[in-house]
Amino acid sequence: MNISQLETLLTISKTMSFRKAGELLNLTQPAVSAQIRTMEDEFKTVLIDRNQPVTLTDHGQVFLEHAERILSIVEELKQKLSDLSSTPQGHILIGTTSSIAIQLLPRVLSYFQNQFPLIKTTIHTMPSSQVMTSVENGSVDIGITYLTDKPPHVDSSTLYFDTFELVVSPAHPLSHLTHTKFETLKDIPFIMLAPDTLGRRFLDRIFRKYNIQPNIVMELSSSEEIKRMVEINLGAAVVSKLSIANELKRGSLRMIKVTELEITHPVGVVYKSGKYLNTAMQQFLSDLKGMPEHQFISSE
């Protein structure tokens, strides 16, 4: 058994096809079949049900779990050997929300990549509630998100604090107000984040606390989508204050203070406890934690 065979099995499990696996691995279909057959002969078991689409057998699933661990160890070994170089290098997968990716990361990453051109970063945007899970299961290396409901096997560091604010279009009937009572919100159409997002969970708790049933006319998966709908006056919304700096500056949104919403929420960087941190991740975390709060919350 060799590493190439394990990679082939992993690729087949993802593509459910010998042909597609071969295309991704630059192997012929007979070569793919031969690798799997060799492992099956060596371990005297059937790993793959070859009916279409191909699937792993029960033995194949157990084999895959161990193969993934072996490949992970090999990848870690490669990275540790690479880290012997004095120049920080490597690849970082960052998971965050679309708003943070748009508002925060351009400033952070432009500086970081100018300083460390050998470090590659890939950004995966996702609902806020998925960032912690993605860090915990290893699908991203580092997450930047609201620090609520932190799992036990995740380390974190607060970067800055945010609040959620009521926003409306300049054409909205409430747009002339600078402040309103929370009970006013029961009478207006609302555009909300999806129920599985942290911002929505916070808002649902506040509405329940004051026994108000909001008039939800639309649910969207990201604050960026919500802002566009509010700008064309399809409803009001409650979104991150830091995500609306540009819209407030150009006048496409109006912010209305609501005392009950004035609760600060820590936003921070998260990463899996005990995970090996290559030089790229060490440098990124060090720079991120060392940045003053005003560098994150500045609207410039």
C-alpha positions as CSV (number, residue, x, y, z in Angstrom):
1,M,0.0,0.0,0.0
2,N,1.2,3.5,-0.8
3,I,0.1,7.1,-0.4
4,S,-1.0,7.3,-4.0
5,Q,-3.5,4.5,-3.5
6,L,-4.9,6.2,-0.4
7,E,-5.4,9.4,-2.4
8,T,-7.1,7.5,-5.1
9,L,-9.6,5.9,-2.7
10,L,-10.3,9.3,-1.2
11,T,-10.9,10.9,-4.6
12,I,-13.2,8.0,-5.6
13,S,-15.2,8.5,-2.4
14,K,-15.7,12.2,-3.3
15,T,-16.5,11.8,-7.1
16,M,-18.3,8.4,-6.9
17,S,-16.6,7.6,-10.2
18,F,-13.4,5.8,-11.3
19,R,-13.3,7.9,-14.5
20,K,-13.7,11.3,-12.7
21,A,-11.2,10.2,-10.1
22,G,-8.7,9.4,-12.8
23,E,-9.2,12.8,-14.5
24,L,-8.5,14.6,-11.2
25,L,-5.5,12.5,-10.5
26,N,-4.1,12.4,-14.0
27,L,-4.5,8.6,-14.1
28,T,-6.1,6.3,-16.6
29,Q,-9.3,4.5,-15.5
30,P,-7.5,1.1,-15.6
31,A,-4.7,2.6,-13.4
32,V,-7.3,3.7,-10.9
33,S,-9.0,0.3,-10.9
34,A,-5.6,-1.4,-10.5
35,Q,-4.7,0.7,-7.4
36,I,-8.0,-0.2,-5.7
37,R,-7.7,-3.8,-6.7
38,T,-4.2,-4.0,-5.2
39,M,-5.4,-2.6,-1.9
40,E,-8.4,-5.0,-1.8
41,D,-6.1,-8.0,-2.5
42,E,-3.7,-6.8,0.2
43,F,-6.4,-6.5,2.8
44,K,-8.5,-9.3,1.5
45,T,-11.7,-7.3,1.4
46,V,-13.9,-5.4,-1.0
47,L,-13.6,-1.6,-0.5
48,I,-15.8,-0.4,-3.4
49,D,-19.2,-1.4,-4.7
50,R,-18.6,-0.9,-8.4
51,N,-22.3,-0.4,-9.4
52,Q,-23.0,3.1,-10.7
53,P,-22.5,5.4,-9.0
54,V,-19.7,3.7,-7.2
55,T,-19.9,3.7,-3.4
56,L,-17.7,2.5,-0.6
57,T,-18.6,-0.7,1.2
58,D,-18.8,-0.8,5.0
59,H,-15.2,-2.0,5.0
60,G,-14.3,0.8,2.6
61,Q,-15.8,3.4,4.9
62,V,-13.7,2.2,7.8
63,F,-10.7,2.0,5.5
64,L,-11.3,5.6,4.3
65,E,-11.4,7.0,7.9
66,H,-7.9,5.6,8.5
67,A,-6.7,6.7,5.1
68,E,-7.8,10.3,5.8
69,R,-5.9,10.3,9.1
70,I,-2.8,8.9,7.3
71,L,-3.0,11.5,4.6
72,S,-3.4,14.2,7.2
73,I,-0.3,13.1,9.0
74,V,1.7,13.0,5.8
75,E,0.5,16.6,4.9
76,E,1.5,17.7,8.4
77,L,4.9,16.1,7.9
78,K,5.4,18.0,4.6
79,Q,4.4,21.2,6.3
80,K,6.7,20.8,9.2
81,L,9.6,20.1,6.9
82,S,8.7,23.1,4.8
83,D,8.6,25.2,8.0
84,L,12.3,24.5,8.5
85,S,12.7,27.4,6.1
86,S,13.2,30.7,7.8
87,T,10.7,32.5,5.5
88,P,7.0,32.1,6.5
89,Q,5.2,30.2,3.7
90,G,2.3,27.9,3.3
91,H,-1.4,28.0,2.6
92,I,-4.2,29.2,5.0
93,L,-7.9,28.5,4.6
94,I,-9.9,31.2,6.2
95,G,-13.7,30.8,7.0
96,T,-15.8,33.9,7.7
97,T,-19.0,35.6,6.8
98,S,-19.5,37.5,3.5
99,S,-19.7,40.8,5.4
100,I,-16.5,40.3,7.3
101,A,-14.8,39.1,4.1
102,I,-15.9,42.3,2.3
103,Q,-15.4,44.9,5.1
104,L,-12.4,43.6,7.1
105,L,-10.3,41.1,5.2
106,P,-9.2,43.3,2.2
107,R,-7.4,45.6,4.7
108,V,-5.9,42.8,6.6
109,L,-4.9,40.6,3.7
110,S,-3.4,43.4,1.6
111,Y,-1.0,44.2,4.4
112,F,-0.3,40.6,5.1
113,Q,0.4,39.5,1.6
114,N,2.7,42.5,1.0
115,Q,4.7,41.4,4.0
116,F,4.6,37.7,3.3
117,P,4.2,37.0,-0.5
118,L,5.0,33.3,-0.1
119,I,1.9,32.8,2.0
120,K,-1.3,32.0,0.1
121,T,-4.7,32.6,1.6
122,T,-8.1,31.2,0.5
123,I,-11.3,32.7,1.8
124,H,-14.5,30.6,2.2
125,T,-17.6,32.6,3.0
126,M,-20.4,31.0,5.0
127,P,-23.1,31.7,7.5
128,S,-21.7,32.8,10.8
129,S,-23.1,29.7,12.5
130,Q,-21.0,27.5,10.3
131,V,-17.6,29.1,10.9
132,M,-17.0,27.4,14.3
133,T,-18.1,24.0,12.9
134,S,-15.8,24.4,9.9
135,V,-12.9,25.2,12.2
136,E,-13.7,22.3,14.5
137,N,-14.0,19.7,11.7
138,G,-10.9,21.0,10.0
139,S,-12.4,22.2,6.7
140,V,-10.9,25.7,7.4
141,D,-7.7,26.5,9.3
142,I,-8.8,29.8,10.8
143,G,-12.2,31.4,11.4
144,I,-13.2,35.0,11.9
145,T,-16.6,35.3,13.4
146,Y,-18.8,36.3,16.4
147,L,-17.5,34.5,19.5
148,T,-20.7,32.9,20.8
149,D,-21.3,29.3,21.6
150,K,-17.6,28.5,21.4
151,P,-17.0,24.7,21.2
152,P,-14.6,23.3,23.8
153,H,-12.0,22.2,21.3
154,V,-11.6,25.7,19.7
155,D,-9.2,28.5,20.8
156,S,-10.2,32.1,20.2
157,S,-9.0,35.6,20.6
158,T,-11.2,38.8,20.5
159,L,-10.3,41.3,17.7
160,Y,-13.0,43.9,18.2
161,F,-16.6,44.4,19.3
162,D,-19.6,45.0,17.1
163,T,-23.3,45.8,17.6
164,F,-26.4,45.1,15.5
165,E,-28.4,48.1,14.3
166,L,-31.7,48.9,12.7
167,V,-31.4,50.2,9.1
168,V,-33.9,51.4,6.6
169,S,-34.0,53.0,3.2
170,P,-34.0,56.8,2.9
171,A,-37.5,56.3,1.4
172,H,-38.8,54.4,4.4
173,P,-41.4,56.1,6.6
174,L,-39.1,55.8,9.7
175,S,-36.0,57.2,7.9
176,H,-36.4,60.6,9.5
177,L,-35.9,59.1,13.0
178,T,-32.5,58.9,14.8
179,H,-33.9,56.8,17.6
180,T,-37.1,54.6,18.1
181,K,-38.6,52.3,20.7
182,F,-38.3,48.6,20.2
183,E,-42.1,48.2,20.2
184,T,-42.2,50.2,17.0
185,L,-40.6,47.2,15.2
186,K,-43.7,45.1,15.4
187,D,-45.5,47.3,12.9
188,I,-42.9,47.3,10.0
189,P,-42.0,44.7,7.4
190,F,-38.7,43.0,8.2
191,I,-36.0,41.4,6.1
192,M,-34.1,38.9,8.2
193,L,-31.1,36.7,8.2
194,A,-31.7,33.0,7.9
195,P,-32.7,31.2,11.2
196,D,-29.4,29.4,11.5
197,T,-27.3,32.5,11.6
198,L,-25.9,34.0,14.9
199,G,-27.3,37.5,14.1
200,R,-30.8,36.0,13.6
201,R,-30.6,34.0,16.8
202,F,-29.7,37.1,18.7
203,L,-32.6,39.1,17.2
204,D,-35.1,36.2,17.8
205,R,-34.1,36.3,21.5
206,I,-34.7,40.0,21.7
207,F,-38.1,39.7,20.1
208,R,-39.1,36.9,22.4
209,K,-37.9,38.8,25.4
210,Y,-40.2,41.7,24.6
211,N,-43.0,39.4,23.4
212,I,-43.1,40.9,19.8
213,Q,-43.8,38.9,16.7
214,P,-41.9,40.5,13.8
215,N,-43.5,40.9,10.4
216,I,-40.9,38.9,8.4
217,V,-41.3,39.5,4.6
218,M,-38.0,38.0,3.5
219,E,-35.2,35.8,4.7
220,L,-31.7,35.9,3.2
221,S,-28.4,34.1,3.9
222,S,-26.1,37.1,4.2
223,S,-26.1,40.7,5.4
224,E,-24.8,41.8,2.0
225,E,-28.0,40.5,0.4
226,I,-30.1,42.0,3.1
227,K,-28.6,45.5,2.6
228,R,-29.3,45.5,-1.1
229,M,-33.0,44.7,-0.4
230,V,-33.2,47.4,2.3
231,E,-31.7,49.9,-0.1
232,I,-34.6,49.4,-2.5
233,N,-37.0,49.8,0.4
234,L,-38.4,46.2,0.5
235,G,-38.3,46.3,4.3
236,A,-36.2,47.2,7.4
237,A,-33.4,45.1,8.8
238,V,-31.1,44.6,11.7
239,V,-27.5,44.1,10.6
240,S,-23.9,44.5,11.9
241,K,-23.0,48.1,12.4
242,L,-19.5,47.6,11.0
243,S,-21.0,46.2,7.8
244,I,-22.9,49.4,6.9
245,A,-20.2,52.0,7.1
246,N,-20.0,52.5,3.3
247,E,-23.8,52.6,2.9
248,L,-24.2,55.2,5.6
249,K,-21.5,57.3,4.1
250,R,-23.1,57.4,0.6
251,G,-26.6,57.8,2.1
252,S,-28.2,54.6,0.7
253,L,-29.1,53.4,4.2
254,R,-30.2,55.2,7.3
255,M,-29.4,53.8,10.8
256,I,-31.9,54.2,13.6
257,K,-30.8,53.6,17.2
258,V,-32.8,51.1,19.2
259,T,-31.7,50.9,22.9
260,E,-32.6,47.2,23.3
261,L,-30.3,46.3,20.4
262,E,-27.3,48.1,22.0
263,I,-25.5,45.0,23.1
264,T,-21.8,44.5,22.1
265,H,-20.8,41.3,20.5
266,P,-17.1,40.2,20.4
267,V,-15.8,39.3,17.0
268,G,-12.6,37.2,16.9
269,V,-10.3,34.7,15.3
270,V,-10.8,31.0,16.1
271,Y,-8.7,27.9,15.4
272,K,-8.7,24.3,16.5
273,S,-7.1,23.6,19.9
274,G,-4.0,21.5,19.6
275,K,-3.8,21.9,15.8
276,Y,-0.3,22.1,14.4
277,L,0.2,25.7,13.3
278,N,2.5,26.1,10.4
279,T,4.6,29.2,10.0
280,A,2.0,30.8,7.8
281,M,-0.8,30.4,10.4
282,Q,1.5,31.4,13.2
283,Q,2.4,34.6,11.4
284,F,-1.2,35.3,10.4
285,L,-2.5,34.8,13.9
286,S,0.3,36.9,15.4
287,D,-0.3,39.8,13.0
288,L,-4.1,39.6,13.4
289,K,-4.0,39.5,17.2
290,G,-1.5,42.4,17.2
291,M,-3.7,44.8,15.3
292,P,-5.3,47.6,17.3
293,E,-9.1,47.5,17.4
294,H,-9.5,50.7,15.4
295,Q,-7.8,49.0,12.4
296,F,-10.7,46.6,12.2
297,I,-13.6,49.0,12.9
298,S,-12.3,51.9,10.7
299,S,-14.6,52.7,7.8
300,E,-11.7,53.8,5.6
